Amino acid sequence: MGSITGIFTRENSLHPAAREVMLEAIDRGWADPQKIHHPSRQLSQLLDSSRESLAHSLGARPESLHFLGEPHLGFFLGIAGLQLPRERSFYPSTARLEAIAVAQAMEDPRRIDVDLDGLWSIPDHSERDLLILPTANLETGNISPESTHFQGRIFVDATAGPCEKMPTSWGAALWEASSWRGPAGLGIFAVQDEVSWRNPLPHLDGRKTPASFSPSLAIAAAVALEGSMKDIERSRTETLRLNSLLRRFIDEEIGDVDIASSQSALPQMLSFSFLYVDAEQLVDRMSRSGFLIDSGSACTSANLEPSHVLAAMGRLTHGNVRVHLYPELTEDELLKMLQTLKQHVLDLRSTL
């Protein structure tokens, strides 16, 4: 087994800017921010500052943000909380499985088909209907269409990462701190439309979430988001160039490849499938060579199940891998990974 020299998976280490503050926050995080003694007041102030920082970066009001110790609970809180009785819930077929599961448990779920680029159109609807809107796809990076003309309620799934601009009118939204190299195990849930949203959980007070989260994770998440957004903006041009280099290499140097990420997708994400290649074997060989890449459905990557996203798009589902390009990546590192990828693909194809 070779040592890991290149991380091209969605999961990466905590952002460097958040490491130091994470350690300090852990020391403070034992206090209860609801109490009035001095350590609790200090922690409460840190959480308020973190909430304001996150809100500014995410395009929400500070008072609308709530922290979740179980991020995926936000899908139920958002979708079920906005759903009206006997009305429809629209979702694209490439939505996250967690969102699809909640939508299908509603009274009248409506699946929206997508094309080869993962694009879809806003359906005919009423003002009482609900739209589940991923800002971008978690696997391909393909960006969802504008929701300007949707007049009903909107739940925004922003777990693929912060978007440049939130929809004009949205009711609730969910982010995951790990999507911007913040700590895993923290969701940020927001309720923008206080009139339309109803808490679907049993509750005895006015809280919108169970409030069971680690304060240290919330503080680190705010620092990581600020640092990551600066990194992304600084490296945007270079990331686009490396994305183009990657696309050309796998098409011209390896060949027989189906690229699922459109040209207008998020530049840091790329999904592609090789003909005549077993993805599990390819991922294992790359790992042994020191390079981590993803495969399978992003929702069930632990067991490398075929991607429902690629199937919905009509794309090749076997031999699929995903690569994430981080701001600190250099061209030399990318080319080393690509040369290794090429060799393993050719070796696997030669065994057929």
N, C-alpha and C positions, 0 to 999 in steps of 0.2 A: 504494500500500500504506500503510495507516494504522499508526501506532505501536501496540504492544501495551499496552493499559491494563488489561486484565482477564484473569487466568489462572484458568480453570475446568477445567483438565485435571488428571489424576492426577499428571502430572509437574510439579513446581514447583521453585523454587530451594531451595537448601540452607537449612535452618532457621537463622534469625539467630544463635541461641545456639551453633551449631556452627561458624560461619564462622571466628571467631578461633582457636578451639582446633584447627580443621582446618589452618590455616597453621602453627601451632606444631608440630602433629603431623607435618606433612610434613618439617619440619626435623629432627625426631627419627627419622622413619620409615626412614631409610637403614640404621639399625643392625639387627643380627640379634638378636632377643630370646632366641635359644637360647644365645648366647655369654655369656661371663662378664665382659667388660670393662665399665667404668662406663656408657657410653652404652647398651649393650645391657641392662644391669640396669635402668636408668631406663625404657627402653621396655617391658621386661617388666612392670615394676610398673604402668605406665600401662595396659597391656593387661589385666592382672589386675583393676584397678579398673574398667575399662570393662566387662569380662565380668561382674563382680559387679553393676554398675549395670543392665546389660541383663537379667540373670537376675532381679533383683528386679522390674523392670517387666514382664517377659514371663511370669512365673510358672514359672520353671524353676530348677534348681540351677546355680550357676556352673560347676561341673565338667562339666556336661552340655552346655555351649554350645561350638560350634566355628564359626570364621569361614570363609566360602567366597568366593573371588575370582570364582567363576562361580555365581551364586545358583541357577540352574535345575538345577545338578547335584544340589542337595538333594532334588529329586523322586525321582531315581533312588536316591540313598543311603537315603532314608527308606522308599520303597515296596519296592524290591528287598531292602533290608536286613531288613525285617520279614516279607516273604513266605515262607511255608513251602512246601515241595514238595507239589504235588498238592492244594493248598487254594485257596479262592476269594479274589478281590480285588474288593470292592464299591466302586463309585464313583458319585456322582450324575452325571447327564447334563450338568449345568451346571458340572462341575469344570473347572479350567484344562486347556487342551489338553496342556500338558507333563505333567500328572498322568495324564491319560487315555492318552497315548502310552505311558507307563511301565506303567500298569495293563494295557493291551491286549497288552503284550509278555509278561505273566505267563502262567502255565499255564491259569488258569480265571477270566478277567475277567468280572464281572457288573455290568452297567449298571443304575442305579436311576433310574426315570423320575420327573419332577417335575411339579407342577401349575402353574397360571397364575401363582402367586406364587413359584414356584421352590422350594416346600416338598416334602419327600419323607419317607418313613418308613423306619426302620431295618428291614432285611429279616430273615427267619429266617436264623439262622446258627449256626455252631459256635464253640467256643473257639479253634479253630485258624485261623479266617478273619481277613481283613484288611479294615478299613474306611478308605477315604480320605475324610477329613473336612475340607472347607473351613470355616473359622470363619465366613466371610462371602464372598459372591460378589464377584469382582473388578470386575464390570461393573455389577451392580444394587445391590450392598450388602445384598442379602437374606441374612439370618442363617440358618445351618443349624440343624436340630433338635438337641435334646439327645441325646447319645450314651450316656446313663447305662446303658441296658439292653443295650448292645453288649458282649459278653463276650470278644470276640477282641482282636486287635491293632489299634491305631489310629494312622494317620499323620495328623497335623494340618497342613493347609495354611493357614498364617496370613499368606500373602503379601498379602492385602487390607488388612492392618494388625493391630496387637495387639488381642486380644480381652480383654474384661473378666475372663473366667475360662476357664482351660484345662479340657478334659474331665477327669473324675476320674482315669481311667486311660488314659494315652497312651504310645505306644512311642517315637515320633520326631516331630519337628516342624520346620517351615521358616518363616522370616520373611525379608522383604526390607527392607533399611534405607530404601530409597527410599519405602516406603509410609508412613513417618512423617517425610518430608522430610529423611531422612538421605542420605548420599552414594549415588549409583548405583554398581552394581558390587560390592555386598557382600550376601551372604546370611548368615543366622545359622541354623545347623543344630543341633538338639539331639537327643540320645539319652537318653531317660528310662528306658527298659526295657533295661538292659544285658544281661539274660539272653536276651531274645528277639531282639535285633538282631544281625545278622551283617554285617560289612563286605562289600559286593558288589564292591568294587574290588580289583584286584591290589595287594597291600601287603606290605612287608617288615618293618614294625614295628607298634607298637600304635596308630598314629594312625588316627583315624576319618575324617579328611578329608585332601586333599592338602596342606593348610596353605599354599597359594599365595594369599595375600591381602595387601592393603596395610594395614599397621598403622595408618596415619593415617586410613584410612576407618573402621576399627573404633572408634577413639577418638572420631571425630566422630559416628559412629552412636549411641553411648551418650549423648552430650550432646544430640543432636537428639531422641532418644526421650524423654528426661526433659523437655525443653522442650515438645515436641509434646503429651505427655500432660497437662501443666499447661494448655496452650492449649485443648485439647479440653474438659477439665473446666470451665474457666472460661467457655467460650463455648457449652456444651451447650444451654442454654435458648434462646439467641439463634439457634443453628444450626437447632434444631427449628422455630423461628418462621419463619426464612427458607426452610426447606424447604417449609413449608406455604404460604407466600406464592408460591413458585415453582410448586408444584402447582396452586394456584388460578389463577394467571395463564395458564399454558399450556392449562389446561382451559377457562377462561372467556373469555380474551382472544384465544386463537389457535384452539383447538378442533381436532377431528379428530386427537386425539392418544391414543396408547396408552402408559400409564405402566407400565413393567415393575417398578419398585421398589415393594415393598409398603409399607404404612404403618409396619410394624415394622422396616424396613430401617435400616441405618446412616444417620443423618440427614445426613451430609456427602456422601452419594452419591445421585445420581438419574439413572435411565436412562429415556428416553422416545422414542417414534417418531411422526413426523408422516406422515399420509397425504398422498399426492400430492407428495412432496418427495424430491429426491435428496440423500442425506446428504453426499456428497462436495462437491457444490456449496454446500450450506448451511455446512459447516465452512470452506470456502474464503472464502465471503462474510463470515462472522463474523470470520475472521482478518484480512481486509482492513479490517474496521471496528474492529479493535483488540481483539477478544475471542477467546481460545483455548478451544475446547471439543473434546471427544473424539467419535469415531465408530468404527464397525466393531467387530470383536472385539477385546477388550482384549489378547488373546494375539497378534494379528496386525494391530495398528492401523496399521502402516506402509503396508499396501496396502489398508486399509479393506474387508477381506473381511467378508461378512455374519456376524453374531454367532451362533456355535453355541449360546450360552446362550439367546438369545431364541428360536431355533428349537426348542430343547428344551422351553422353557416354552410354546410355542404362541403366542408373541407376534409382533407385526409386526416384521420384520427390516429392511425398507427404511425410509429416512428416520429412522434411529436416531441419537440423540446422547446424550452423557453429560456431566453437569455435576458438578463437585466443589466443595463449599462449604468454604472455608478459614476458620479462626477470625478472621482479620483482616478478612474481608469485611463491608462495610456494606450496609445496605438500599438506599442510594442507588446504590451500584455494581451491586448485583444488578438493580435496576429498569432501569438504563441498559442492561445486557446483555439483559434480557428485552424491552425495547422494540425494541432492534436485532434480536433474534431474531424477534420478531413481524413486523417489516417485511420481513425477508429471506424468511421462510416465505410470507407473502402474495405477495411478488413472484414467488417460484418457482412458486407455485400458479397465478398469473395467466398464466404462459407455457404452461400445458398446453392 
